[in-house]
């Protein structure tokens, strides 16, 4: 392996590590705003922008296991921000819907997030914004596309799904 390859690999290692550190708050159980975690906010966002979703729909939004989705949704149901409803066409099917209280909480958290996002955008020159989005999309897709390639751990069940999320902006 050439010296340049080693240097590029080291830069990539540290870039991924820093990106993980910067985004860590998104996967922690700490409160993001209004007593809602970032992951729970993603659930509220999905429910606020669509008519009723099945629990399975949320697994792909959150990119987590079923048990984690259940753990994240439970407090939202207990706080009456989200409700379960039986499907009219199939009584075995259950849909999740945001409640009026959930919509209000969502609006307040969205306002908080808007301020947060504005602060981030304010640190990126306006003429570079689309390049940043495009570059991050390329980087995320590259990681996703190669997540199962590592030969040293072929039995790892935590591979990223090789599909783009609904949050694609590019």
C-alpha positions as CSV (number, residue, x, y, z in Angstrom):
1,X,0.0,0.0,0.0
2,X,1.4,3.4,-1.0
3,X,2.2,6.1,1.5
4,X,-0.5,8.3,-0.2
5,X,-3.1,5.5,0.3
6,X,-2.3,5.1,3.9
7,X,-2.6,8.9,4.4
8,X,-6.0,9.0,2.6
9,X,-7.2,6.0,4.7
10,X,-6.1,7.8,7.9
11,X,-7.9,11.0,6.9
12,X,-11.0,9.0,6.0
13,X,-10.8,7.2,9.4
14,X,-10.7,10.5,11.3
15,X,-13.3,12.1,9.1
16,X,-15.7,9.2,9.8
17,X,-14.9,9.4,13.5
18,X,-15.5,13.2,13.7
19,X,-18.8,12.8,11.7
20,X,-19.9,10.1,14.2
21,X,-19.1,12.3,17.1
22,X,-20.9,15.3,15.6
23,X,-24.0,13.3,14.9
24,X,-23.9,11.3,18.1
25,X,-26.7,13.4,19.7
26,X,-29.0,12.0,17.0
27,X,-28.8,8.5,18.4
28,X,-28.6,9.1,22.1
29,X,-31.6,9.1,24.4
30,X,-31.0,12.6,25.6
31,X,-33.7,15.1,25.1
32,X,-33.5,17.1,22.0
33,X,-36.3,19.6,22.7
34,X,-39.7,19.6,24.4
35,X,-38.9,16.3,26.1
36,X,-38.5,14.5,22.8
37,X,-35.4,12.8,21.6
38,X,-34.0,13.4,18.1
39,X,-35.2,10.0,17.0
40,X,-38.6,10.6,18.4
41,X,-38.7,13.9,16.5
42,X,-38.0,11.9,13.4
43,X,-41.1,9.8,14.2
44,X,-43.2,12.9,14.8
45,X,-42.0,14.3,11.5
46,X,-42.8,11.2,9.6
47,X,-46.3,11.1,11.2
48,X,-46.9,14.8,10.8
49,X,-46.1,14.8,7.1
50,X,-48.0,11.6,6.1
51,X,-51.3,10.0,6.8
52,X,-50.9,7.1,9.3
53,X,-47.8,4.8,9.1
54,X,-47.3,1.2,10.0
55,X,-44.6,0.5,12.6
56,X,-42.5,-1.1,9.8
57,X,-42.5,2.2,7.9
58,X,-40.7,3.7,10.9
59,X,-38.0,1.1,10.9
60,X,-36.7,2.5,7.6
61,X,-37.1,6.1,8.7
62,X,-35.0,5.5,11.8
63,X,-32.7,2.7,10.4
64,X,-33.1,0.8,13.6
65,X,-34.3,-2.6,14.8
66,X,-38.0,-3.2,15.5
67,X,-37.4,-3.4,19.2
68,X,-35.7,0.0,19.1
69,X,-38.6,1.5,17.2
70,X,-41.1,0.1,19.8
71,X,-39.0,1.6,22.6
72,X,-38.9,5.0,20.9
73,X,-42.6,5.1,20.1
74,X,-43.8,4.0,23.5
75,X,-43.2,7.3,25.3
76,X,-44.9,9.2,22.5
77,X,-48.0,7.0,22.9
78,X,-47.9,7.4,26.7
79,X,-47.6,11.2,26.4
80,X,-50.6,11.0,23.9
81,X,-48.5,12.6,21.1
82,X,-49.1,9.5,19.0
83,X,-51.9,7.0,18.9
84,X,-52.4,3.6,17.5
85,X,-55.4,2.9,15.2
86,X,-56.7,-0.3,13.8
87,X,-56.9,-0.3,10.0
88,X,-60.4,-0.3,8.5
89,X,-59.5,-2.9,5.8
90,X,-57.6,-5.3,8.1
91,X,-58.3,-5.4,11.8
92,X,-54.9,-7.0,12.4
93,X,-53.0,-4.0,11.0
94,X,-52.2,-1.1,13.2
95,X,-51.4,2.4,12.1
96,X,-49.7,5.2,14.0
97,X,-51.1,8.7,13.8
98,X,-50.0,11.9,15.3
99,X,-52.5,13.5,17.8
100,X,-53.4,17.2,18.0
101,X,-51.0,17.4,21.1
102,X,-48.4,15.6,19.0
103,X,-48.8,18.2,16.2
104,X,-48.4,21.0,18.7
105,X,-45.3,19.4,20.2
106,X,-44.0,18.7,16.7
107,X,-44.5,22.4,15.7
108,X,-42.5,23.6,18.8
109,X,-39.7,21.1,18.2
110,X,-39.6,22.0,14.5
111,X,-39.2,25.7,15.5
112,X,-36.3,24.7,17.8
113,X,-34.8,22.6,15.0
114,X,-35.2,25.4,12.5
115,X,-33.1,27.6,14.8
116,X,-30.5,24.9,15.1
117,X,-30.4,24.2,11.4
118,X,-30.2,28.0,10.7
119,X,-27.2,28.2,13.0
120,X,-25.5,25.3,11.1
121,X,-26.3,26.9,7.7
122,X,-25.0,30.2,9.0
123,X,-21.5,28.6,9.4
124,X,-21.5,27.4,5.8
125,X,-21.0,29.9,3.0
126,X,-24.3,30.2,1.0
127,X,-22.6,29.5,-2.3
128,X,-21.2,26.2,-0.9
129,X,-24.4,24.9,0.6
130,X,-25.5,22.8,-2.4
131,X,-21.9,21.4,-2.7
132,X,-22.0,20.4,1.0
133,X,-25.3,18.6,0.5
134,X,-24.1,16.9,-2.6
135,X,-20.8,15.9,-1.1
136,X,-22.4,14.5,2.1
137,X,-24.9,12.5,-0.1
138,X,-22.0,11.0,-2.1
139,X,-20.2,10.2,1.2
140,X,-23.2,8.6,2.9
141,X,-24.0,6.6,-0.2
142,X,-20.4,5.4,-0.5
143,X,-20.5,4.2,3.1
144,X,-23.9,2.6,2.7
145,X,-22.8,0.9,-0.6
146,X,-19.7,-0.6,1.0
147,X,-21.1,-1.4,4.5
148,X,-21.0,-5.1,4.0
149,X,-17.7,-5.4,2.2
150,X,-15.4,-5.6,5.2
151,X,-13.9,-9.1,5.0
152,X,-12.7,-9.1,8.6
153,X,-16.3,-9.2,9.9
154,X,-18.5,-11.0,7.3
155,X,-21.0,-12.1,10.0
156,X,-21.8,-8.6,11.1
157,X,-25.6,-8.2,11.1
158,X,-25.4,-4.4,11.6
159,X,-24.7,-3.7,7.9
160,X,-26.4,-0.5,6.6
161,X,-29.3,-1.0,4.3
162,X,-28.2,-0.4,0.8
163,X,-31.1,1.9,0.0
164,X,-31.4,5.6,0.2
165,X,-33.6,7.0,2.9
166,X,-36.6,9.1,2.4
167,X,-34.5,12.1,3.7
168,X,-32.7,12.3,0.4
169,X,-32.2,16.0,-0.5
170,X,-30.2,15.5,-3.7
